[in-house]
């Protein structure tokens, strides 16, 4: 009787273990987004926009009021900051047209994307690499590579007022390599996270 009882619990344990290992992850992955901080995966939001910087979901500075992190940075943050190393890929969140790809003062080197399917929405990628792979009036598709995270320090901008603690010119008002993402509707900045689902699994 005792052996039969033990065998019963061993069988139940094996069944539960099998279900946990093979079925629960499948059920869980059927969310409207996929996020793995350690792999290069596009994160698709509930609104079906592409997350602009695959594999990076940590937000170092949120939208709204904040303490200015460096000279020239605003105390009202018009977007979100996503830390990433120099050269990290940046993607178009949706189909659209590049309306700006140049130096953007406090935003440093900047790419602006006007969305095709949402004519009143524009997306700014700030502190990007000065080695642009897109140009003004170029049409791009959702998920298309449009640029790279830029370095902290840049050179060649005449009268660049932005400097680090060592007096070296920086890529706009920045303390390090990151993507600053601003999304505007009818010219007014909104919290980008309201359009994306970036919770980690």
KOLKOLSE-335273 format. One line per 4 residues: number of its first residue (from 1); their letters; for each residue z, y, x of N, C-alpha, C. Coordinates in nm, 2 decimals, always signed. Atoms other than C-alpha are relative to their C-alpha. Layout:
N
NUM) a) Z Y X Z Y X Z Y X ~ ...
end
This chain:
201
1) xxxx) +0.00 -0.12 +0.08 +0.00 +0.00 +0.00 +0.00 +0.13 +0.09 ~ -0.01 -0.12 -0.09 +0.10 +0.24 +0.28 -0.13 +0.02 +0.07 ~ +0.13 -0.01 -0.07 -0.23 +0.17 +0.47 -0.11 +0.05 -0.09 ~ +0.09 -0.05 +0.10 -0.43 +0.22 +0.16 +0.01 +0.15 -0.03
5) xxxx) -0.03 -0.14 +0.02 -0.26 +0.55 +0.10 -0.04 +0.09 +0.12 ~ +0.05 -0.07 -0.12 -0.33 +0.67 +0.46 -0.15 +0.01 +0.01 ~ +0.14 +0.00 +0.00 -0.69 +0.56 +0.44 -0.06 +0.10 -0.11 ~ +0.05 -0.09 +0.11 -0.73 +0.76 +0.11 +0.01 +0.15 +0.05
9) xxxx) -0.01 -0.14 -0.05 -0.60 +1.08 +0.28 -0.09 +0.03 +0.11 ~ +0.09 -0.02 -0.11 -0.81 +1.03 +0.59 -0.14 +0.02 -0.06 ~ +0.13 -0.02 +0.06 -1.12 +1.00 +0.37 -0.01 +0.13 -0.07 ~ +0.00 -0.13 +0.06 -1.03 +1.31 +0.17 -0.01 +0.11 +0.11
13) xxxx) +0.01 -0.10 -0.11 -0.97 +1.50 +0.50 -0.14 +0.01 +0.06 ~ +0.14 +0.00 -0.05 -1.31 +1.39 +0.63 -0.10 +0.07 -0.09 ~ +0.09 -0.06 +0.10 -1.48 +1.50 +0.31 +0.02 +0.16 +0.00 ~ -0.03 -0.15 -0.01 -1.31 +1.85 +0.32 -0.05 +0.06 +0.12
17) xxxx) +0.05 -0.05 -0.13 -1.39 +1.89 +0.69 -0.16 +0.01 -0.01 ~ +0.15 +0.00 +0.01 -1.76 +1.80 +0.62 -0.05 +0.12 -0.09 ~ +0.04 -0.11 +0.09 -1.78 +2.05 +0.33 +0.02 +0.13 +0.07 ~ -0.04 -0.12 -0.07 -1.61 +2.32 +0.54 -0.10 +0.04 +0.11
21) xxxx) +0.09 -0.03 -0.11 -1.85 +2.28 +0.83 -0.14 +0.02 -0.04 ~ +0.15 -0.01 +0.03 -2.18 +2.24 +0.66 -0.04 +0.07 -0.13 ~ +0.04 -0.07 +0.13 -2.16 +2.40 +0.31 +0.05 +0.14 -0.01 ~ -0.06 -0.14 +0.02 -1.92 +2.70 +0.31 -0.08 +0.10 +0.08
25) xxxx) +0.08 -0.10 -0.07 -2.12 +2.88 +0.59 -0.13 +0.04 -0.07 ~ +0.12 -0.02 +0.07 -2.43 +2.84 +0.38 +0.02 +0.09 -0.12 ~ -0.04 -0.08 +0.11 -2.27 +2.98 +0.07 +0.03 +0.14 +0.04 ~ -0.05 -0.13 -0.04 -2.12 +3.27 +0.26 -0.12 +0.08 +0.05
29) xxxx) +0.11 -0.07 -0.06 -2.45 +3.36 +0.43 -0.10 +0.05 -0.10 ~ +0.09 -0.05 +0.10 -2.62 +3.43 +0.10 +0.04 +0.14 -0.05 ~ -0.03 -0.14 +0.03 -2.48 +3.79 +0.10 -0.13 +0.08 +0.01 ~ +0.12 -0.08 +0.00 -2.72 +4.08 +0.07 -0.02 +0.06 +0.14
33) xxxx) +0.02 -0.05 -0.13 -2.68 +4.15 +0.44 +0.04 -0.11 +0.10 ~ -0.04 +0.09 -0.11 -2.65 +3.97 +0.77 +0.05 +0.08 +0.12 ~ -0.06 -0.08 -0.11 -2.43 +4.09 +1.05 +0.06 -0.09 +0.10 ~ -0.07 +0.07 -0.10 -2.35 +3.94 +1.38 +0.00 +0.09 +0.12
37) xxxx) -0.01 -0.10 -0.10 -2.23 +4.18 +1.64 -0.05 -0.05 +0.14 ~ +0.03 +0.06 -0.13 -2.31 +3.94 +1.93 -0.15 -0.05 +0.01 ~ +0.14 +0.04 +0.00 -2.67 +3.86 +1.83 -0.09 +0.11 -0.04 ~ +0.09 -0.10 +0.04 -2.98 +4.07 +1.78 -0.06 -0.04 -0.13
41) xxxx) +0.04 +0.02 +0.13 -3.02 +4.06 +1.41 -0.01 +0.13 -0.08 ~ +0.01 -0.11 +0.09 -3.15 +4.32 +1.17 +0.10 -0.02 -0.11 ~ -0.10 +0.01 +0.11 -2.88 +4.40 +0.92 -0.08 +0.07 -0.12 ~ +0.06 -0.05 +0.12 -3.03 +4.44 +0.57 +0.10 +0.04 -0.10
45) xxxx) -0.10 -0.05 +0.09 -2.83 +4.66 +0.34 -0.03 -0.04 -0.14 ~ +0.02 +0.02 +0.14 -2.78 +4.62 -0.03 -0.11 +0.08 -0.06 ~ +0.11 -0.08 +0.05 -3.03 +4.89 -0.08 -0.13 -0.03 +0.06 ~ +0.12 +0.05 -0.07 -3.28 +4.70 +0.13 -0.05 +0.08 +0.11
49) xxxx) +0.04 -0.07 -0.12 -3.29 +4.95 +0.41 +0.04 -0.09 +0.13 ~ -0.03 +0.07 -0.13 -3.30 +4.81 +0.77 +0.11 +0.08 +0.07 ~ -0.10 -0.06 -0.09 -2.99 +4.88 +0.98 -0.08 +0.04 +0.13 ~ +0.09 -0.05 -0.11 -3.14 +5.10 +1.26 +0.03 -0.05 +0.14
53) xxxx) -0.04 +0.04 -0.13 -2.96 +4.94 +1.55 +0.06 -0.14 +0.00 ~ -0.05 +0.14 +0.02 -2.94 +4.56 +1.53 +0.11 -0.04 +0.10 ~ -0.11 +0.06 -0.08 -2.63 +4.39 +1.65 +0.12 +0.10 +0.03 ~ -0.10 -0.10 -0.03 -2.42 +4.71 +1.66 +0.05 +0.06 -0.13
57) xxxx) -0.05 -0.05 +0.12 -2.19 +4.79 +1.37 +0.13 +0.08 +0.02 ~ -0.12 -0.08 -0.02 -1.89 +4.96 +1.53 -0.04 +0.15 -0.01 ~ +0.02 -0.14 +0.02 -1.87 +5.32 +1.42 +0.11 +0.08 +0.07 ~ -0.10 -0.07 -0.08 -1.70 +5.55 +1.67 +0.04 +0.14 -0.06
61) xxxx) -0.03 -0.12 +0.06 -1.72 +5.86 +1.46 -0.07 +0.00 -0.14 ~ +0.05 +0.01 +0.14 -1.76 +5.87 +1.08 -0.05 +0.13 -0.05 ~ +0.05 -0.12 +0.06 -1.93 +6.12 +0.85 +0.12 +0.08 -0.05 ~ -0.10 -0.09 +0.06 -1.73 +6.42 +0.75 +0.08 +0.08 +0.10
65) xxxx) -0.08 -0.08 -0.09 -1.45 +6.63 +0.90 +0.06 -0.09 +0.11 ~ -0.05 +0.06 -0.12 -1.33 +6.54 +1.25 +0.04 +0.10 +0.10 ~ -0.03 -0.09 -0.11 -1.20 +6.68 +1.57 -0.12 +0.00 +0.09 ~ +0.11 -0.01 -0.08 -1.48 +6.80 +1.79 +0.02 -0.08 +0.13
69) xxxx) -0.03 +0.08 -0.12 -1.52 +6.54 +2.07 -0.05 +0.06 +0.13 ~ +0.05 -0.07 -0.12 -1.70 +6.77 +2.31 -0.05 +0.14 -0.03 ~ +0.05 -0.14 +0.02 -1.81 +7.13 +2.36 -0.14 +0.00 -0.07 ~ +0.13 -0.01 +0.06 -2.09 +7.21 +2.12 -0.01 -0.09 -0.12
73) xxxx) +0.01 +0.10 +0.11 -2.02 +6.92 +1.88 +0.07 +0.06 -0.12 ~ -0.06 -0.06 +0.12 -1.94 +7.01 +1.52 +0.13 -0.07 -0.04 ~ -0.12 +0.07 +0.06 -1.60 +6.95 +1.35 -0.03 -0.06 -0.14 ~ +0.05 +0.07 +0.12 -1.80 +6.85 +1.04 -0.12 -0.09 +0.05
77) xxxx) +0.10 +0.09 -0.05 -1.99 +6.54 +1.14 -0.11 -0.03 -0.11 ~ +0.11 +0.02 +0.10 -2.33 +6.52 +0.96 -0.05 -0.14 -0.01 ~ +0.05 +0.14 +0.00 -2.38 +6.15 +1.03 +0.11 -0.09 +0.05 ~ -0.09 +0.10 -0.06 -2.23 +5.85 +1.20 -0.04 -0.02 +0.14
81) xxxx) +0.03 +0.03 -0.14 -2.20 +5.76 +1.57 +0.01 -0.15 +0.02 ~ -0.01 +0.14 -0.02 -2.28 +5.40 +1.67 -0.02 -0.02 +0.15 ~ +0.02 +0.02 -0.14 -2.21 +5.33 +2.04 -0.09 -0.11 +0.04 ~ +0.09 +0.10 -0.05 -2.47 +5.14 +2.23 -0.05 +0.04 +0.14
85) xxxx) +0.04 -0.03 -0.13 -2.60 +5.12 +2.58 -0.14 +0.06 +0.01 ~ +0.13 -0.06 -0.02 -2.89 +5.32 +2.71 -0.11 -0.11 +0.00 ~ +0.11 +0.10 +0.01 -3.22 +5.14 +2.62 +0.01 -0.09 -0.12 ~ -0.01 +0.08 +0.12 -3.09 +4.97 +2.30 -0.11 +0.03 -0.10
89) xxxx) +0.11 -0.03 +0.09 -3.37 +4.93 +2.05 +0.05 +0.07 -0.13 ~ -0.02 -0.06 +0.13 -3.39 +5.15 +1.74 -0.11 -0.02 -0.09 ~ +0.10 +0.04 +0.10 -3.57 +5.06 +1.42 -0.01 +0.10 -0.11 ~ +0.02 -0.08 +0.13 -3.72 +5.24 +1.12 +0.07 -0.07 -0.11
93) xxxx) -0.08 +0.06 +0.11 -3.49 +5.19 +0.82 -0.09 -0.03 -0.12 ~ +0.09 +0.02 +0.11 -3.79 +5.20 +0.59 -0.14 +0.05 +0.04 ~ +0.13 -0.06 -0.03 -4.16 +5.29 +0.58 +0.01 +0.15 -0.01 ~ +0.00 -0.15 +0.01 -4.23 +5.65 +0.65 -0.09 +0.06 +0.11
97) xxxx) +0.08 -0.08 -0.09 -4.38 +5.92 +0.87 +0.09 +0.07 +0.10 ~ -0.08 -0.08 -0.10 -4.24 +6.06 +1.20 -0.04 +0.15 -0.02 ~ +0.02 -0.14 +0.02 -4.20 +6.43 +1.14 +0.05 +0.08 +0.13 ~ -0.05 -0.07 -0.12 -4.03 +6.52 +1.47 +0.04 -0.11 +0.11
101) xxxx) -0.03 +0.08 -0.12 -4.00 +6.36 +1.82 +0.01 +0.08 +0.12 ~ -0.01 -0.09 -0.11 -3.87 +6.60 +2.07 +0.15 +0.03 +0.03 ~ -0.14 -0.04 -0.02 -3.56 +6.78 +2.20 +0.05 +0.07 -0.12 ~ -0.06 -0.05 +0.12 -3.32 +6.87 +1.92 +0.13 +0.07 +0.02
105) xxxx) -0.12 -0.08 -0.02 -3.05 +7.09 +2.07 +0.12 -0.09 +0.01 ~ -0.12 +0.08 +0.00 -2.71 +6.94 +1.98 -0.02 -0.15 -0.02 ~ +0.03 +0.14 +0.02 -2.87 +6.62 +1.88 -0.07 -0.06 +0.12 ~ +0.07 +0.05 -0.12 -3.04 +6.59 +2.22 -0.14 -0.04 -0.05
109) xxxx) +0.13 +0.05 +0.04 -3.37 +6.40 +2.21 +0.01 -0.07 -0.14 ~ -0.01 +0.04 +0.14 -3.43 +6.33 +1.84 -0.13 -0.05 -0.06 ~ +0.11 +0.05 +0.08 -3.66 +6.13 +1.62 +0.04 +0.02 -0.15 ~ -0.02 -0.02 +0.14 -3.69 +6.23 +1.25 -0.11 -0.08 -0.08
113) xxxx) +0.09 +0.08 +0.09 -3.84 +5.99 +0.99 +0.02 +0.04 -0.14 ~ +0.00 -0.03 +0.15 -3.94 +6.10 +0.64 -0.04 -0.12 -0.07 ~ +0.03 +0.13 +0.07 -3.93 +5.80 +0.41 -0.12 +0.01 -0.10 ~ +0.12 +0.00 +0.09 -4.25 +5.71 +0.22 +0.04 -0.03 -0.14
117) xxxx) -0.04 +0.05 +0.14 -4.08 +5.54 -0.08 +0.11 +0.09 -0.06 ~ -0.11 -0.09 +0.05 -3.81 +5.81 -0.11 -0.04 +0.14 +0.06 ~ +0.05 -0.12 -0.06 -3.99 +6.14 -0.05 +0.11 +0.11 +0.03 ~ -0.11 -0.10 -0.02 -3.66 +6.34 -0.06 +0.10 -0.04 +0.11
121) xxxx) -0.10 +0.05 -0.10 -3.49 +6.13 +0.22 -0.06 +0.01 +0.14 ~ +0.04 -0.01 -0.14 -3.52 +6.21 +0.59 +0.11 -0.06 +0.08 ~ -0.09 +0.07 -0.09 -3.35 +6.01 +0.87 -0.02 +0.05 +0.14 ~ +0.01 -0.05 -0.14 -3.26 +6.16 +1.21 +0.07 -0.10 +0.09
125) xxxx) -0.06 +0.09 -0.10 -3.20 +5.94 +1.51 +0.02 +0.10 +0.12 ~ -0.03 -0.10 -0.10 -3.02 +6.16 +1.77 +0.05 -0.07 +0.13 ~ -0.04 +0.05 -0.13 -2.94 +6.12 +2.14 -0.08 -0.12 +0.05 ~ +0.09 +0.11 -0.03 -3.24 +5.89 +2.18 -0.06 +0.02 +0.14
129) xxxx) +0.07 -0.01 -0.13 -3.44 +5.82 +2.50 -0.11 +0.10 +0.00 ~ +0.11 -0.10 -0.01 -3.68 +6.10 +2.61 -0.13 -0.07 +0.02 ~ +0.12 +0.07 -0.02 -3.94 +5.83 +2.67 -0.05 -0.05 -0.14 ~ +0.04 +0.03 +0.14 -4.08 +5.84 +2.31 -0.11 -0.10 -0.01
133) xxxx) +0.11 +0.09 +0.03 -4.29 +5.56 +2.18 -0.06 +0.03 -0.14 ~ +0.06 -0.05 +0.12 -4.37 +5.74 +1.85 -0.03 +0.15 +0.02 ~ +0.03 -0.14 -0.01 -4.51 +6.08 +1.79 -0.01 +0.06 -0.14 ~ +0.01 -0.07 +0.13 -4.53 +6.34 +1.51 -0.12 -0.04 -0.08
137) xxxx) +0.10 +0.04 +0.10 -4.73 +6.24 +1.20 -0.04 -0.15 +0.01 ~ +0.03 +0.15 +0.00 -4.73 +5.87 +1.30 +0.07 -0.07 -0.11 ~ -0.06 +0.08 +0.10 -4.68 +5.63 +1.02 +0.06 -0.13 +0.06 ~ -0.07 +0.12 -0.05 -4.43 +5.35 +1.08 +0.05 -0.09 -0.12
141) xxxx) -0.04 +0.10 +0.11 -4.32 +5.04 +0.88 +0.15 -0.03 +0.02 ~ -0.14 +0.04 +0.00 -3.97 +4.93 +0.79 +0.02 -0.11 +0.11 ~ -0.03 +0.10 -0.10 -3.82 +4.73 +1.08 -0.08 +0.02 +0.13 ~ +0.08 -0.03 -0.12 -4.07 +4.88 +1.33 +0.09 +0.06 +0.11
145) xxxx) -0.06 -0.06 -0.11 -3.94 +4.96 +1.68 -0.05 +0.15 +0.01 ~ +0.05 -0.13 -0.01 -3.95 +5.34 +1.70 +0.06 +0.08 +0.12 ~ -0.06 -0.07 -0.11 -3.73 +5.43 +2.00 +0.11 -0.08 +0.06 ~ -0.11 +0.06 -0.07 -3.44 +5.36 +2.22 +0.12 +0.09 +0.01
149) xxxx) -0.12 -0.08 -0.02 -3.08 +5.48 +2.26 -0.02 +0.07 +0.14 ~ +0.02 -0.07 -0.12 -3.09 +5.75 +2.53 +0.12 +0.00 +0.09 ~ -0.11 -0.01 -0.10 -2.88 +5.81 +2.84 +0.09 +0.11 -0.03 ~ -0.09 -0.11 +0.02 -2.58 +6.03 +2.84 -0.05 +0.13 +0.07
153) xxxx) +0.05 -0.11 -0.08 -2.73 +6.26 +3.11 -0.15 +0.01 +0.00 ~ +0.15 -0.03 +0.00 -3.08 +6.41 +3.09 -0.03 +0.12 +0.08 ~ +0.03 -0.12 -0.08 -3.26 +6.65 +3.31 -0.14 +0.05 -0.04 ~ +0.13 -0.06 +0.03 -3.56 +6.88 +3.28 -0.01 +0.09 -0.13
157) xxxx) +0.00 -0.09 +0.12 -3.45 +7.08 +2.97 +0.05 +0.13 +0.05 ~ -0.04 -0.14 -0.05 -3.45 +7.45 +3.06 +0.11 +0.06 -0.08 ~ -0.12 -0.06 +0.06 -3.12 +7.62 +2.98 +0.07 -0.09 -0.09 ~ -0.08 +0.09 +0.08 -2.96 +7.31 +2.84 +0.15 +0.04 +0.01
161) xxxx) -0.14 -0.04 -0.01 -2.61 +7.43 +2.74 +0.10 -0.11 -0.01 ~ -0.09 +0.12 +0.02 -2.47 +7.08 +2.70 +0.02 -0.06 +0.14 ~ -0.04 +0.06 -0.13 -2.28 +6.95 +3.01 +0.12 -0.09 -0.02 ~ -0.12 +0.09 -0.01 -2.03 +6.68 +3.09 +0.11 +0.06 +0.08
165) xxxx) -0.11 -0.06 -0.08 -1.70 +6.73 +3.27 -0.03 +0.02 +0.14 ~ +0.05 -0.02 -0.14 -1.89 +6.71 +3.60 -0.10 +0.11 +0.01 ~ +0.10 -0.11 +0.00 -2.13 +6.99 +3.50 -0.14 -0.05 -0.01 ~ +0.13 +0.05 +0.01 -2.42 +6.75 +3.46 -0.06 +0.02 -0.14
169) xxxx) +0.05 -0.03 +0.13 -2.66 +6.82 +3.17 +0.00 -0.13 -0.09 ~ -0.01 +0.12 +0.09 -2.62 +6.58 +2.87 -0.11 +0.01 -0.11 ~ +0.10 +0.02 +0.10 -2.84 +6.45 +2.60 +0.05 +0.06 -0.14 ~ -0.06 -0.07 +0.11 -2.72 +6.71 +2.35 +0.15 +0.00 +0.01
173) xxxx) -0.15 +0.00 +0.00 -2.35 +6.73 +2.25 +0.05 -0.14 -0.01 ~ -0.04 +0.14 -0.01 -2.25 +6.38 +2.36 +0.09 -0.03 +0.11 ~ -0.09 +0.04 -0.11 -1.98 +6.21 +2.56 -0.05 -0.14 +0.06 ~ +0.05 +0.13 -0.05 -2.18 +5.89 +2.61 -0.12 -0.05 -0.08
177) xxxx) +0.11 +0.06 +0.07 -2.47 +5.67 +2.50 +0.03 -0.05 -0.13 ~ -0.02 +0.05 +0.14 -2.49 +5.62 +2.13 -0.11 +0.05 -0.09 ~ +0.09 -0.05 +0.10 -2.70 +5.66 +1.82 +0.08 +0.08 -0.10 ~ -0.05 -0.08 +0.11 -2.61 +5.95 +1.60 -0.10 -0.01 -0.11
181) xxxx) +0.09 +0.02 +0.11 -2.76 +5.87 +1.26 +0.03 +0.10 -0.11 ~ -0.02 -0.09 +0.11 -2.80 +6.15 +1.00 -0.11 -0.04 -0.11 ~ +0.09 +0.03 +0.12 -2.95 +6.08 +0.65 +0.02 +0.12 -0.09 ~ +0.00 -0.12 +0.09 -3.04 +6.38 +0.43 -0.08 -0.03 -0.13
185) xxxx) +0.07 +0.01 +0.13 -3.14 +6.38 +0.06 -0.02 +0.15 -0.04 ~ +0.04 -0.14 +0.04 -3.32 +6.70 -0.04 +0.07 +0.10 +0.10 ~ -0.05 -0.08 -0.10 -3.20 +6.85 +0.29 +0.15 +0.00 +0.02 ~ -0.14 +0.00 -0.01 -2.83 +6.78 +0.23 +0.05 -0.14 +0.06
189) xxxx) -0.05 +0.12 -0.07 -2.65 +6.53 +0.47 +0.09 -0.08 -0.09 ~ -0.09 +0.09 +0.07 -2.49 +6.23 +0.30 +0.06 -0.10 +0.10 ~ -0.06 +0.11 -0.08 -2.27 +5.95 +0.44 -0.10 -0.11 +0.01 ~ +0.09 +0.11 -0.02 -2.52 +5.70 +0.59 +0.05 -0.14 -0.05
193) xxxx) -0.06 +0.13 +0.04 -2.28 +5.42 +0.51 -0.01 -0.03 -0.15 ~ +0.01 +0.02 +0.15 -2.33 +5.48 +0.14 -0.13 -0.07 -0.03 ~ +0.13 +0.07 +0.02 -2.68 +5.33 +0.19 +0.00 -0.13 +0.06 ~ +0.00 +0.13 -0.08 -2.58 +5.04 +0.41 +0.13 -0.08 -0.03
197) xxxx) -0.12 +0.08 +0.00 -2.35 +4.75 +0.40 +0.02 -0.06 +0.14 ~ -0.02 +0.04 -0.14 -2.21 +4.70 +0.75 +0.13 -0.07 +0.03 ~ -0.12 +0.07 -0.02 -1.90 +4.50 +0.69 -0.03 -0.13 +0.08 ~ +0.03 +0.12 -0.08 -1.87 +4.22 +0.95 +0.04 -0.12 -0.08
201) x) -0.03 +0.13 +0.06 -1.87 +3.86 +0.83 +0.12 -0.07 +0.07
end
